[in-house]
Amino acid sequence: MKVFKSESGKQAIYESYDVLLVDWSVDYEETDVPGRYGVTHVEKAGSPDNPPLLLFHGVGDNSAMMWVHNAEELSKYYRIYAIDTIGGPGKSVPGSAYGRYFNQVEWIRELMNFLNIEHAYAAGVSYGCYLIQLLLAELPERITKAVGMAGTISAEGSKSNALKMMSAFLPEALFPTDRNVKKLVNKLSGENSKRLIEDSHIMEHWKLLLRQFNNMSMGYHRIRKLPMEKVNLIRDNLLLLIGNRDILSYYPNSLEMLEKSKINFRIMEGCGHSVNHENPEEINALIIEFLS
């Protein structure tokens, strides 16, 4: 399955991706990790003597854009590994096995082995918020603590609303003009949407992703609900940060399940789905405090 709709679109995204990496304002290294599911692209920053922190982005974005406001601060305390999801619109390249029997846990286990990471912290946004919960539950000997953003607990009994998700992105995502991309940012963000809209590099990159990324290529990343006994095991090692303006994560059933599961969570006032872009200073501080 093609990740990008055209070769020219892919090259435009890669060029924009590199511009965003400069905006990280920190020295970084790029690494391609071969594995059974393809080649996983990773950005590394921070001293190798710092504890490792794995970073996971959402479905329609990539590491360069997701961590542009977090990488500099987090890399002062951690050796960060920003991972481009296989099948996502970053620089990872799916192999033939990706479409046949993709297993997220085995993908990350293999990646950590290749990078010689025995134990690590993890943080993720949106889909990445689900992924860190899965890794905490299935790789407790490798992933020690984790912080999720713009997502809720993925437990049995939790409900997601596909219609709500579609309405959040449509019709603007189908017609990603400059005006519609700005409208979409305003829909998904909170009081600080201006912070994204005034960042020309982020806006240009997201417009390219909306135009050129084939969302179906992320379809092999299955999401399953964790049984409550698994949730009980990860409870003390997980923190969730959710904006009260996040139309995708802040709703009655989400809040009910957070209370029921007794998960550590904090509601970020005035923030939407792009919480780590809207309030990076507080988000960075909360990540560092919890993981430390």
C-alpha positions as YAML, in Angstrom:
chain: A
units: angstrom
residues:
- id: 1
  name: MET
  ca: [0.00, 0.00, 0.00]
- id: 2
  name: LYS
  ca: [1.32, 3.44, -0.96]
- id: 3
  name: VAL
  ca: [1.92, 5.84, 1.94]
- id: 4
  name: PHE
  ca: [1.92, 8.94, -0.27]
- id: 5
  name: LYS
  ca: [-0.35, 9.75, -3.17]
- id: 6
  name: SER
  ca: [2.49, 10.84, -5.46]
- id: 7
  name: GLU
  ca: [6.27, 10.83, -5.56]
- id: 8
  name: SER
  ca: [6.35, 14.62, -5.91]
- id: 9
  name: GLY
  ca: [4.11, 14.94, -2.85]
- id: 10
  name: LYS
  ca: [6.40, 12.66, -0.86]
- id: 11
  name: GLN
  ca: [9.44, 14.76, -1.77]
- id: 12
  name: ALA
  ca: [7.63, 17.98, -0.80]
- id: 13
  name: ILE
  ca: [6.73, 16.46, 2.57]
- id: 14
  name: TYR
  ca: [10.32, 15.30, 3.15]
- id: 15
  name: GLU
  ca: [11.66, 18.77, 2.39]
- id: 16
  name: SER
  ca: [9.13, 20.36, 4.75]
- id: 17
  name: TYR
  ca: [9.94, 17.68, 7.34]
- id: 18
  name: ASP
  ca: [13.61, 18.74, 7.31]
- id: 19
  name: VAL
  ca: [12.62, 22.38, 7.80]
- id: 20
  name: LEU
  ca: [10.68, 21.42, 10.92]
- id: 21
  name: LEU
  ca: [13.66, 19.49, 12.28]
- id: 22
  name: VAL
  ca: [15.69, 22.71, 12.16]
- id: 23
  name: ASP
  ca: [12.89, 24.30, 14.19]
- id: 24
  name: TRP
  ca: [13.55, 21.74, 16.93]
- id: 25
  name: SER
  ca: [16.46, 24.02, 17.91]
- id: 26
  name: VAL
  ca: [18.53, 21.09, 19.16]
- id: 27
  name: ASP
  ca: [21.20, 18.88, 17.65]
- id: 28
  name: TYR
  ca: [19.71, 15.64, 16.35]
- id: 29
  name: GLU
  ca: [20.70, 12.47, 14.53]
- id: 30
  name: GLU
  ca: [18.56, 10.56, 12.03]
- id: 31
  name: THR
  ca: [18.65, 6.76, 12.01]
- id: 32
  name: ASP
  ca: [16.94, 4.16, 9.84]
- id: 33
  name: VAL
  ca: [16.26, 0.89, 11.64]
- id: 34
  name: PRO
  ca: [15.62, -2.21, 9.51]
- id: 35
  name: GLY
  ca: [13.12, -4.76, 10.77]
- id: 36
  name: ARG
  ca: [10.61, -7.40, 9.80]
- id: 37
  name: TYR
  ca: [7.92, -4.81, 9.01]
- id: 38
  name: GLY
  ca: [10.12, -2.42, 7.04]
- id: 39
  name: VAL
  ca: [12.47, 0.44, 7.87]
- id: 40
  name: THR
  ca: [11.63, 2.64, 10.87]
- id: 41
  name: HIS
  ca: [12.97, 6.18, 10.84]
- id: 42
  name: VAL
  ca: [14.05, 7.64, 14.19]
- id: 43
  name: GLU
  ca: [15.26, 11.07, 15.29]
- id: 44
  name: LYS
  ca: [17.61, 11.00, 18.27]
- id: 45
  name: ALA
  ca: [18.50, 14.00, 20.44]
- id: 46
  name: GLY
  ca: [19.94, 14.59, 23.89]
- id: 47
  name: SER
  ca: [22.94, 13.10, 25.62]
- id: 48
  name: PRO
  ca: [23.38, 9.31, 25.30]
- id: 49
  name: ASP
  ca: [23.97, 9.39, 29.07]
- id: 50
  name: ASN
  ca: [20.38, 10.54, 29.65]
- id: 51
  name: PRO
  ca: [17.62, 7.94, 30.23]
- id: 52
  name: PRO
  ca: [15.89, 6.96, 26.96]
- id: 53
  name: LEU
  ca: [12.45, 8.35, 26.11]
- id: 54
  name: LEU
  ca: [10.50, 6.93, 23.16]
- id: 55
  name: LEU
  ca: [8.16, 9.41, 21.45]
- id: 56
  name: PHE
  ca: [5.14, 8.38, 19.35]
- id: 57
  name: HIS
  ca: [3.06, 10.67, 17.14]
- id: 58
  name: GLY
  ca: [-0.54, 10.42, 15.89]
- id: 59
  name: VAL
  ca: [-2.11, 8.98, 12.75]
- id: 60
  name: GLY
  ca: [-1.91, 11.88, 10.29]
- id: 61
  name: ASP
  ca: [1.39, 13.40, 11.33]
- id: 62
  name: ASN
  ca: [5.03, 12.53, 11.98]
- id: 63
  name: SER
  ca: [7.86, 13.06, 14.46]
- id: 64
  name: ALA
  ca: [9.21, 16.26, 12.91]
- id: 65
  name: MET
  ca: [5.90, 18.09, 13.30]
- id: 66
  name: MET
  ca: [4.66, 16.44, 16.49]
- id: 67
  name: TRP
  ca: [7.66, 17.24, 18.69]
- id: 68
  name: VAL
  ca: [8.74, 20.60, 17.27]
- id: 69
  name: HIS
  ca: [7.79, 22.39, 20.53]
- id: 70
  name: ASN
  ca: [8.92, 19.62, 22.88]
- id: 71
  name: ALA
  ca: [12.18, 18.18, 21.60]
- id: 72
  name: GLU
  ca: [14.50, 20.92, 22.84]
- id: 73
  name: GLU
  ca: [13.30, 20.83, 26.46]
- id: 74
  name: LEU
  ca: [12.81, 17.06, 26.72]
- id: 75
  name: SER
  ca: [16.26, 16.37, 25.28]
- id: 76
  name: LYS
  ca: [17.83, 18.23, 28.22]
- id: 77
  name: TYR
  ca: [16.67, 15.43, 30.51]
- id: 78
  name: TYR
  ca: [16.34, 12.40, 28.21]
- id: 79
  name: ARG
  ca: [17.89, 10.75, 25.21]
- id: 80
  name: ILE
  ca: [14.81, 11.12, 23.03]
- id: 81
  name: TYR
  ca: [13.95, 8.71, 20.24]
- id: 82
  name: ALA
  ca: [11.19, 10.24, 18.07]
- id: 83
  name: ILE
  ca: [9.78, 7.34, 16.06]
- id: 84
  name: ASP
  ca: [8.08, 7.74, 12.69]
- id: 85
  name: THR
  ca: [5.27, 5.19, 12.71]
- id: 86
  name: ILE
  ca: [5.46, 2.60, 9.97]
- id: 87
  name: GLY
  ca: [2.59, 3.37, 7.60]
- id: 88
  name: GLY
  ca: [2.46, 7.01, 8.72]
- id: 89
  name: PRO
  ca: [3.46, 10.14, 6.74]
- id: 90
  name: GLY
  ca: [7.02, 10.32, 8.01]
- id: 91
  name: LYS
  ca: [10.23, 8.79, 6.70]
- id: 92
  name: SER
  ca: [9.60, 5.20, 7.77]
- id: 93
  name: VAL
  ca: [9.11, 2.77, 4.88]
- id: 94
  name: PRO
  ca: [6.74, -0.21, 5.26]
- id: 95
  name: GLY
  ca: [7.90, -3.60, 4.01]
- id: 96
  name: SER
  ca: [5.79, -6.38, 2.55]
- id: 97
  name: ALA
  ca: [5.21, -7.99, 5.95]
- id: 98
  name: TYR
  ca: [3.65, -4.80, 7.33]
- id: 99
  name: GLY
  ca: [0.41, -5.40, 5.46]
- id: 100
  name: ARG
  ca: [0.14, -9.08, 6.34]
- id: 101
  name: TYR
  ca: [0.58, -9.48, 10.09]
- id: 102
  name: PHE
  ca: [1.69, -6.24, 11.68]
- id: 103
  name: ASN
  ca: [2.15, -6.45, 15.45]
- id: 104
  name: GLN
  ca: [2.84, -3.14, 17.23]
- id: 105
  name: VAL
  ca: [4.47, -4.75, 20.26]
- id: 106
  name: GLU
  ca: [6.87, -6.86, 18.22]
- id: 107
  name: TRP
  ca: [7.70, -3.82, 16.07]
- id: 108
  name: ILE
  ca: [8.80, -1.81, 19.12]
- id: 109
  name: ARG
  ca: [10.54, -4.73, 20.82]
- id: 110
  name: GLU
  ca: [12.62, -5.27, 17.70]
- id: 111
  name: LEU
  ca: [13.32, -1.53, 17.42]
- id: 112
  name: MET
  ca: [14.51, -1.30, 21.03]
- id: 113
  name: ASN
  ca: [16.75, -4.33, 20.56]
- id: 114
  name: PHE
  ca: [18.37, -2.81, 17.47]
- id: 115
  name: LEU
  ca: [18.96, 0.50, 19.29]
- id: 116
  name: ASN
  ca: [20.33, -1.31, 22.37]
- id: 117
  name: ILE
  ca: [17.63, 0.16, 24.63]
- id: 118
  name: GLU
  ca: [16.95, -2.19, 27.53]
- id: 119
  name: HIS
  ca: [14.51, 0.04, 29.44]
- id: 120
  name: ALA
  ca: [12.80, 3.27, 28.38]
- id: 121
  name: TYR
  ca: [10.17, 5.82, 29.23]
- id: 122
  name: ALA
  ca: [7.54, 6.59, 26.58]
- id: 123
  name: ALA
  ca: [5.27, 9.46, 25.60]
- id: 124
  name: GLY
  ca: [2.66, 9.66, 22.85]
- id: 125
  name: VAL
  ca: [-0.02, 11.89, 21.38]
- id: 126
  name: SER
  ca: [-3.42, 10.76, 20.04]
- id: 127
  name: TYR
  ca: [-2.77, 7.32, 18.47]
- id: 128
  name: GLY
  ca: [0.59, 7.47, 20.26]
- id: 129
  name: CYS
  ca: [-1.36, 7.75, 23.52]
- id: 130
  name: TYR
  ca: [-2.96, 4.37, 22.78]
- id: 131
  name: LEU
  ca: [0.35, 2.84, 21.73]
- id: 132
  name: ILE
  ca: [2.16, 3.71, 24.96]
- id: 133
  name: GLN
  ca: [-0.65, 2.06, 26.96]
- id: 134
  name: LEU
  ca: [-0.31, -1.10, 24.89]
- id: 135
  name: LEU
  ca: [3.46, -1.11, 25.38]
- id: 136
  name: LEU
  ca: [3.17, -0.55, 29.14]
- id: 137
  name: ALA
  ca: [0.79, -3.50, 29.34]
- id: 138
  name: GLU
  ca: [2.64, -5.88, 27.01]
- id: 139
  name: LEU
  ca: [6.28, -4.87, 27.59]
- id: 140
  name: PRO
  ca: [6.39, -4.01, 31.30]
- id: 141
  name: GLU
  ca: [9.98, -5.22, 31.52]
- id: 142
  name: ARG
  ca: [11.02, -2.69, 28.83]
- id: 143
  name: ILE
  ca: [8.68, 0.32, 29.18]
- id: 144
  name: THR
  ca: [8.78, 1.63, 32.75]
- id: 145
  name: LYS
  ca: [6.59, 4.78, 32.80]
- id: 146
  name: ALA
  ca: [4.65, 6.69, 30.17]
- id: 147
  name: VAL
  ca: [2.74, 9.90, 29.50]
- id: 148
  name: GLY
  ca: [-0.12, 10.05, 27.01]
- id: 149
  name: MET
  ca: [-1.62, 13.21, 25.52]
- id: 150
  name: ALA
  ca: [-4.82, 13.89, 23.55]
- id: 151
  name: GLY
  ca: [-6.21, 10.44, 24.24]
- id: 152
  name: THR
  ca: [-8.14, 8.57, 26.89]
- id: 153
  name: ILE
  ca: [-7.76, 5.21, 28.59]
- id: 154
  name: SER
  ca: [-8.10, 2.34, 26.13]
- id: 155
  name: ALA
  ca: [-9.95, -0.03, 28.45]
- id: 156
  name: GLU
  ca: [-12.79, -2.49, 27.95]
- id: 157
  name: GLY
  ca: [-15.98, -0.47, 28.33]
- id: 158
  name: SER
  ca: [-14.56, 2.68, 26.79]
- id: 159
  name: LYS
  ca: [-16.37, 3.92, 23.71]
- id: 160
  name: SER
  ca: [-15.18, 5.86, 20.71]
- id: 161
  name: ASN
  ca: [-17.47, 7.67, 18.31]
- id: 162
  name: ALA
  ca: [-16.43, 7.24, 14.68]
- id: 163
  name: LEU
  ca: [-19.07, 9.74, 13.56]
- id: 164
  name: LYS
  ca: [-17.73, 12.35, 15.99]
- id: 165
  name: MET
  ca: [-14.21, 11.77, 14.66]
- id: 166
  name: MET
  ca: [-15.31, 12.12, 11.04]
- id: 167
  name: SER
  ca: [-17.24, 15.30, 11.77]
- id: 168
  name: ALA
  ca: [-14.17, 16.78, 13.46]
- id: 169
  name: PHE
  ca: [-12.13, 16.51, 10.26]
- id: 170
  name: LEU
  ca: [-14.79, 16.95, 7.59]
- id: 171
  name: PRO
  ca: [-15.30, 18.64, 5.27]
- id: 172
  name: GLU
  ca: [-12.09, 20.66, 5.69]
- id: 173
  name: ALA
  ca: [-9.70, 17.69, 5.44]
- id: 174
  name: LEU
  ca: [-11.19, 16.74, 2.05]
- id: 175
  name: PHE
  ca: [-10.43, 20.18, 0.62]
- id: 176
  name: PRO
  ca: [-7.21, 21.32, 2.35]
- id: 177
  name: THR
  ca: [-6.98, 24.88, 1.08]
- id: 178
  name: ASP
  ca: [-5.14, 27.42, 3.21]
- id: 179
  name: ARG
  ca: [-8.47, 28.62, 4.57]
- id: 180
  name: ASN
  ca: [-9.76, 25.13, 5.36]
- id: 181
  name: VAL
  ca: [-6.53, 24.06, 7.08]
- id: 182
  name: LYS
  ca: [-6.83, 27.11, 9.31]
- id: 183
  name: LYS
  ca: [-10.49, 26.25, 10.05]
- id: 184
  name: LEU
  ca: [-9.49, 22.68, 10.90]
- id: 185
  name: VAL
  ca: [-6.82, 23.87, 13.33]
- id: 186
  name: ASN
  ca: [-9.41, 26.06, 15.03]
- id: 187
  name: LYS
  ca: [-11.84, 23.12, 15.31]
- id: 188
  name: LEU
  ca: [-9.28, 20.76, 16.80]
- id: 189
  name: SER
  ca: [-7.47, 23.24, 19.04]
- id: 190
  name: GLY
  ca: [-8.41, 25.33, 22.05]
- id: 191
  name: GLU
  ca: [-7.70, 28.85, 23.16]
- id: 192
  name: ASN
  ca: [-4.13, 28.82, 21.85]
- id: 193
  name: SER
  ca: [-4.87, 27.80, 18.26]
- id: 194
  name: LYS
  ca: [-3.21, 31.04, 17.17]
- id: 195
  name: ARG
  ca: [0.10, 29.52, 18.22]
- id: 196
  name: LEU
  ca: [-0.19, 26.92, 15.47]
- id: 197
  name: ILE
  ca: [-1.81, 29.14, 12.87]
- id: 198
  name: GLU
  ca: [1.00, 31.68, 13.10]
- id: 199
  name: ASP
  ca: [3.64, 28.96, 12.63]
- id: 200
  name: SER
  ca: [3.99, 28.92, 8.84]
- id: 201
  name: HIS
  ca: [6.19, 25.80, 8.86]
- id: 202
  name: ILE
  ca: [3.62, 23.72, 10.78]
- id: 203
  name: MET
  ca: [0.73, 24.98, 8.67]
- id: 204
  name: GLU
  ca: [2.51, 24.32, 5.38]
- id: 205
  name: HIS
  ca: [3.55, 20.85, 6.49]
- id: 206
  name: TRP
  ca: [0.08, 19.86, 7.67]
- id: 207
  name: LYS
  ca: [-1.45, 21.12, 4.43]
- id: 208
  name: LEU
  ca: [0.96, 18.87, 2.53]
- id: 209
  name: LEU
  ca: [0.06, 15.90, 4.73]
- id: 210
  name: LEU
  ca: [-3.66, 16.44, 4.21]
- id: 211
  name: ARG
  ca: [-3.14, 16.60, 0.46]
- id: 212
  name: GLN
  ca: [-0.60, 13.84, -0.05]
- id: 213
  name: PHE
  ca: [-0.85, 11.25, 2.75]
- id: 214
  name: ASN
  ca: [-2.88, 8.09, 2.11]
- id: 215
  name: ASN
  ca: [-4.60, 7.56, 5.48]
- id: 216
  name: MET
  ca: [-5.47, 3.97, 4.58]
- id: 217
  name: SER
  ca: [-1.81, 3.03, 5.02]
- id: 218
  name: MET
  ca: [-2.24, 3.33, 8.80]
- id: 219
  name: GLY
  ca: [-5.11, 0.84, 8.73]
- id: 220
  name: TYR
  ca: [-2.92, -2.03, 9.96]
- id: 221
  name: HIS
  ca: [-2.41, -0.32, 13.31]
- id: 222
  name: ARG
  ca: [-5.28, -2.09, 15.05]
- id: 223
  name: ILE
  ca: [-6.59, -0.65, 18.30]
- id: 224
  name: ARG
  ca: [-7.83, -3.03, 20.95]
- id: 225
  name: LYS
  ca: [-9.26, -2.37, 24.38]
- id: 226
  name: LEU
  ca: [-7.16, -3.50, 27.33]
- id: 227
  name: PRO
  ca: [-8.86, -5.76, 29.87]
- id: 228
  name: MET
  ca: [-9.25, -4.07, 33.24]
- id: 229
  name: GLU
  ca: [-6.70, -6.39, 34.84]
- id: 230
  name: LYS
  ca: [-4.11, -5.00, 32.42]
- id: 231
  name: VAL
  ca: [-5.22, -1.45, 33.20]
- id: 232
  name: ASN
  ca: [-4.76, -2.17, 36.89]
- id: 233
  name: LEU
  ca: [-1.18, -3.25, 36.25]
- id: 234
  name: ILE
  ca: [-0.20, -0.08, 34.36]
- id: 235
  name: ARG
  ca: [-2.20, 2.41, 36.46]
- id: 236
  name: ASP
  ca: [0.62, 3.77, 38.61]
- id: 237
  name: ASN
  ca: [3.01, 4.12, 35.69]
- id: 238
  name: LEU
  ca: [0.73, 6.07, 33.35]
- id: 239
  name: LEU
  ca: [-0.28, 9.73, 33.21]
- id: 240
  name: LEU
  ca: [-2.82, 11.08, 30.71]
- id: 241
  name: LEU
  ca: [-3.01, 14.79, 29.78]
- id: 242
  name: ILE
  ca: [-6.29, 15.79, 28.08]
- id: 243
  name: GLY
  ca: [-7.47, 19.22, 26.97]
- id: 244
  name: ASN
  ca: [-11.00, 20.19, 27.97]
- id: 245
  name: ARG
  ca: [-11.46, 21.59, 24.45]
- id: 246
  name: ASP
  ca: [-10.40, 18.30, 22.82]
- id: 247
  name: ILE
  ca: [-13.46, 17.18, 20.85]
- id: 248
  name: LEU
  ca: [-11.86, 13.78, 20.18]
- id: 249
  name: SER
  ca: [-10.83, 12.84, 23.73]
- id: 250
  name: TYR
  ca: [-12.89, 14.90, 26.18]
- id: 251
  name: TYR
  ca: [-16.43, 13.53, 26.38]
- id: 252
  name: PRO
  ca: [-18.64, 11.90, 29.08]
- id: 253
  name: ASN
  ca: [-17.65, 8.24, 28.52]
- id: 254
  name: SER
  ca: [-13.97, 9.19, 28.40]
- id: 255
  name: LEU
  ca: [-14.17, 10.97, 31.74]
- id: 256
  name: GLU
  ca: [-16.27, 8.16, 33.23]
- id: 257
  name: MET
  ca: [-13.68, 5.54, 32.25]
- id: 258
  name: LEU
  ca: [-10.81, 7.64, 33.58]
- id: 259
  name: GLU
  ca: [-12.53, 7.85, 36.96]
- id: 260
  name: LYS
  ca: [-13.51, 4.18, 36.92]
- id: 261
  name: SER
  ca: [-10.02, 2.96, 36.09]
- id: 262
  name: LYS
  ca: [-8.39, 5.33, 38.64]
- id: 263
  name: ILE
  ca: [-5.79, 6.35, 36.08]
- id: 264
  name: ASN
  ca: [-3.57, 9.36, 36.79]
- id: 265
  name: PHE
  ca: [-4.88, 12.13, 34.57]
- id: 266
  name: ARG
  ca: [-4.92, 15.87, 34.35]
- id: 267
  name: ILE
  ca: [-7.33, 18.09, 32.43]
- id: 268
  name: MET
  ca: [-5.52, 20.87, 30.57]
- id: 269
  name: GLU
  ca: [-7.79, 23.90, 30.64]
- id: 270
  name: GLY
  ca: [-8.34, 25.69, 27.34]
- id: 271
  name: CYS
  ca: [-6.42, 23.11, 25.30]
- id: 272
  name: GLY
  ca: [-7.63, 21.00, 22.40]
- id: 273
  name: HIS
  ca: [-6.32, 17.93, 20.57]
- id: 274
  name: SER
  ca: [-2.98, 19.60, 19.80]
- id: 275
  name: VAL
  ca: [-2.34, 20.03, 23.52]
- id: 276
  name: ASN
  ca: [1.45, 19.64, 23.36]
- id: 277
  name: HIS
  ca: [1.64, 22.38, 20.71]
- id: 278
  name: GLU
  ca: [-0.79, 24.70, 22.44]
- id: 279
  name: ASN
  ca: [0.83, 24.60, 25.88]
- id: 280
  name: PRO
  ca: [4.28, 23.04, 25.43]
- id: 281
  name: GLU
  ca: [5.85, 24.67, 28.48]
- id: 282
  name: GLU
  ca: [3.42, 23.06, 30.93]
- id: 283
  name: ILE
  ca: [3.26, 19.78, 29.00]
- id: 284
  name: ASN
  ca: [7.06, 19.48, 29.00]
- id: 285
  name: ALA
  ca: [7.19, 20.21, 32.73]
- id: 286
  name: LEU
  ca: [4.48, 17.61, 33.51]
- id: 287
  name: ILE
  ca: [6.22, 14.93, 31.44]
- id: 288
  name: ILE
  ca: [9.54, 15.56, 33.16]
- id: 289
  name: GLU
  ca: [7.95, 15.66, 36.62]
- id: 290
  name: PHE
  ca: [6.01, 12.41, 36.18]
- id: 291
  name: LEU
  ca: [8.81, 10.42, 34.58]
- id: 292
  name: SER
  ca: [11.30, 11.62, 37.18]
...
